[in-house]
Amino acid sequence: MTKHVLVVGDGVMGRCTAYFAARKGHRVTVVERNAPDHDGCSFHNAGMVSPSHIIPLASPGMIAYALKTIWNPESPFWLKPRLDPDLISWGLLFHRASTKARVERAAPLLRDLNLESRRLFEELARGAGESYGLITNGTLMLCETPKGLDSERHEAEHAQRIGVEAKVLSAREVEELEPDISLTTIGGVHYPQDAQVVPAKFMSFMGEKLREAGVETLFSTKVTGWSRKNGAIAAVRTSAGEIAADEFVVAGGSWSPEVVRDLDIRLPLQAGKGYSLTLKSPKAMPRRGLIFREARLAVTPMMGTLRIGGTMEIAGFDERVNPARVRGIIKSATRVLTDFVPADFEGIEPWMGLRPLSPDGLPYVGKFARFPNLWAATGHAMLGLSLGPITGKLMAEMLSGEPPSIPTQLLAPDRYS
Ligand SMILES: Cc1cc2nc3c(=O)[nH]c(=O)nc-3n(C[C@H](O)[C@H](O)[C@H](O)COP(=O)(O)OP(=O)(O)OC[C@H]3O[C@@H](n4cnc5c(N)ncnc54)[C@H](O)[C@@H]3O)c2cc1C
């Protein structure tokens, strides 16, 4: 039976959910508070499609790392200390989730989601040619210290154990794979199943697909509340009036808790600010995406440009650019990419985005138990682009009353209720 599906949010989750739902024959309306030329987390991120990322952000050692780096204004991680009950409860849940047992449970699911999503990026690109710059020769995780390399090797063994391809490389082997750029590294791991895309191009491509499929997007329309009838959601209240539908999907990124606030739903989520800097005519280019473990930098070739992304600032909805963090990125980038000097970054306007972070590092994908027709597709943290297509596919299956092709129990949106 076809339905009218209303999706809140025009980020990568909104567009992918709308696309796959429309492909199933549903009538889809997307509601976005910003204008058609809006930016946001989904547009200028690092573009990594990451089957290698089997370990969620909440993992053993993360809290110790955060406490160590928190005092340095240029460090890649920062949490603004504040007496905010939502942040305190999120922090406690994060702490509780950062165990080996939780990581072991999450890893196979993240593998399945990421591998299927990567396949979907390729399938979509088949009809799209070069339009979103898909690169499919993997990612290199690079290390500067023996301790870092040891941990990376350990993670590579974990990946291999659960069927993700990974090859540990010496510094010389790294150089053979990346002969066109000078790198500060003592070795690393090649994850050949990883890929990269140009996120803004992918978003435009999906936007075009939505228009072709007849999906209506209502821009400059903010969702402000909900109308209920007989225990179900009847309509969303918006700045442009009420809109009724059969099914409602919350894909509001970091703002999702606010979107469902008047329904008394608890959806723990913090915004994790990150920055990217894009060199328009880089002096040197890698052949694939690079991630520098200690520097916590992602470096991505994007159709002749080079993007450098990093930092995780948990500081609420502060959307200002913090110059100390940007200085930190440039300092680290010129240390690990030795063809570049700080002057190469002069005049580049830093971009920032707010990643939606769930406390256990797993997204919220599925139906809220309290309502028969309210769904979430949010909370994907550092994997939102990577998991966009699979999230859209799973949502479309569930919205159509089909069992999801990958089990979603661990992703239940009300797992903290
Ligand atoms: C520096 C950086 C690098 C990153 N690199 C990668 C990477 O390499 N690979 C990867 O997979 N991920 C990466 N990410 C993460 C990824 O960008 C996010 O996980 C993803 O974009 C989140 O998408 P979303 O659709 O959930 O949210 P968003 O893109 O934030 O979209 C949510 C939308 O909902 C709208 N909205 C909110 N509230 C309302 C309302 N009340 N009414 C109407 N509309 C509303 C917003 O305006 C917004 O357009 C990176 C992020 C950053 C910051």
The ligand as an SDF file (V2000), in Angstrom:
LIG
                    3D

 53 58  0  0  0  0  0  0  0  0999 V2000
   33.9920   18.1990    9.5310 C   0  0  0  0  0  0  0  0  0  0  0  0
   33.0710   17.0380    9.3020 C   0  0  0  0  0  0  0  0  0  0  0  0
   33.5240   15.9590    8.5590 C   0  0  0  0  0  0  0  0  0  0  0  0
   32.7020   14.8630    8.3580 C   0  0  0  0  0  0  0  0  0  0  0  0
   33.1420   13.8600    7.5650 N   0  0  0  0  0  0  0  0  0  0  0  0
   32.3520   12.7950    7.3180 C   0  0  0  0  0  0  0  0  0  0  0  0
   32.7870   11.7590    6.4810 C   0  0  0  0  0  0  0  0  0  0  0  0
   33.8840   11.8110    5.9360 O   0  0  0  0  0  0  0  0  0  0  0  0
   31.9730   10.7020    6.2740 N   0  0  0  0  0  0  0  0  0  0  0  0
   30.7430   10.6130    6.8790 C   0  0  0  0  0  0  0  0  0  0  0  0
   30.0640    9.6080    6.6940 O   0  0  0  0  0  0  0  0  0  0  0  0
   30.2750   11.6050    7.6650 N   0  0  0  0  0  0  0  0  0  0  0  0
   31.0530   12.6950    7.8990 C   0  0  0  0  0  0  0  0  0  0  0  0
   30.6090   13.6940    8.7010 N   0  0  0  0  0  0  0  0  0  0  0  0
   29.3090   13.5320    9.3850 C   0  0  0  0  0  0  0  0  0  0  0  0
   28.1360   13.8230    8.4620 C   0  0  0  0  0  0  0  0  0  0  0  0
   28.3650   15.0430    7.8030 O   0  0  0  0  0  0  0  0  0  0  0  0
   26.8270   13.8720    9.2710 C   0  0  0  0  0  0  0  0  0  0  0  0
   26.6980   12.7020   10.0430 O   0  0  0  0  0  0  0  0  0  0  0  0
   25.6150   13.9800    8.3460 C   0  0  0  0  0  0  0  0  0  0  0  0
   25.7620   15.0310    7.4500 O   0  0  0  0  0  0  0  0  0  0  0  0
   24.3410   14.1850    9.1600 C   0  0  0  0  0  0  0  0  0  0  0  0
   23.2910   14.2810    8.2380 O   0  0  0  0  0  0  0  0  0  0  0  0
   21.7930   14.5380    8.6970 P   0  0  0  0  0  0  0  0  0  0  0  0
   20.9450   14.4910    7.4980 O   0  0  0  0  0  0  0  0  0  0  0  0
   21.4810   13.6310    9.8400 O   0  0  0  0  0  0  0  0  0  0  0  0
   21.8330   16.0080    9.3480 O   0  0  0  0  0  0  0  0  0  0  0  0
   21.9520   17.4540    8.6780 P   0  0  0  0  0  0  0  0  0  0  0  0
   22.8080   17.4310    7.4740 O   0  0  0  0  0  0  0  0  0  0  0  0
   22.3070   18.3800    9.7790 O   0  0  0  0  0  0  0  0  0  0  0  0
   20.4800   17.7420    8.1760 O   0  0  0  0  0  0  0  0  0  0  0  0
   19.4310   17.9960    9.0550 C   0  0  0  0  0  0  0  0  0  0  0  0
   18.4770   18.9630    8.3930 C   0  0  0  0  0  0  0  0  0  0  0  0
   17.3040   19.0980    9.2070 O   0  0  0  0  0  0  0  0  0  0  0  0
   16.8880   20.4460    9.1500 C   0  0  0  0  0  0  0  0  0  0  0  0
   16.0450   20.7460   10.3080 N   0  0  0  0  0  0  0  0  0  0  0  0
   16.3920   20.7260   11.6130 C   0  0  0  0  0  0  0  0  0  0  0  0
   15.3540   21.0790   12.3930 N   0  0  0  0  0  0  0  0  0  0  0  0
   14.3110   21.3250   11.5730 C   0  0  0  0  0  0  0  0  0  0  0  0
   12.9620   21.7460   11.7850 C   0  0  0  0  0  0  0  0  0  0  0  0
   12.4860   21.9820   13.0090 N   0  0  0  0  0  0  0  0  0  0  0  0
   12.1730   21.9060   10.7060 N   0  0  0  0  0  0  0  0  0  0  0  0
   12.6340   21.6780    9.4380 C   0  0  0  0  0  0  0  0  0  0  0  0
   13.9040   21.3010    9.1810 N   0  0  0  0  0  0  0  0  0  0  0  0
   14.7330   21.1150   10.2350 C   0  0  0  0  0  0  0  0  0  0  0  0
   18.2150   21.2150    9.1710 C   0  0  0  0  0  0  0  0  0  0  0  0
   18.0520   22.5480    8.7320 O   0  0  0  0  0  0  0  0  0  0  0  0
   19.0760   20.3630    8.2670 C   0  0  0  0  0  0  0  0  0  0  0  0
   19.0310   20.7840    6.9220 O   0  0  0  0  0  0  0  0  0  0  0  0
   31.3910   14.8270    8.9240 C   0  0  0  0  0  0  0  0  0  0  0  0
   30.9290   15.9320    9.6430 C   0  0  0  0  0  0  0  0  0  0  0  0
   31.7520   17.0360    9.8300 C   0  0  0  0  0  0  0  0  0  0  0  0
   31.2260   18.1930   10.6050 C   0  0  0  0  0  0  0  0  0  0  0  0
  1  2  1  0
  2  3  1  0
  2 52  2  0
  3  4  2  0
  4  5  1  0
  4 50  1  0
  5  6  2  0
  6  7  1  0
  6 13  1  0
  7  8  2  0
  7  9  1  0
  9 10  1  0
 10 11  2  0
 10 12  1  0
 12 13  2  0
 13 14  1  0
 14 15  1  0
 14 50  1  0
 15 16  1  0
 16 17  1  0
 16 18  1  0
 18 19  1  0
 18 20  1  0
 20 21  1  0
 20 22  1  0
 22 23  1  0
 23 24  1  0
 24 25  2  0
 24 26  1  0
 24 27  1  0
 27 28  1  0
 28 29  2  0
 28 30  1  0
 28 31  1  0
 31 32  1  0
 32 33  1  0
 33 34  1  0
 33 48  1  0
 34 35  1  0
 35 36  1  0
 35 46  1  0
 36 37  1  0
 36 45  1  0
 37 38  2  0
 38 39  1  0
 39 40  1  0
 39 45  2  0
 40 41  1  0
 40 42  2  0
 42 43  1  0
 43 44  2  0
 44 45  1  0
 46 47  1  0
 46 48  1  0
 48 49  1  0
 50 51  2  0
 51 52  1  0
 52 53  1  0
M  END
$$$$
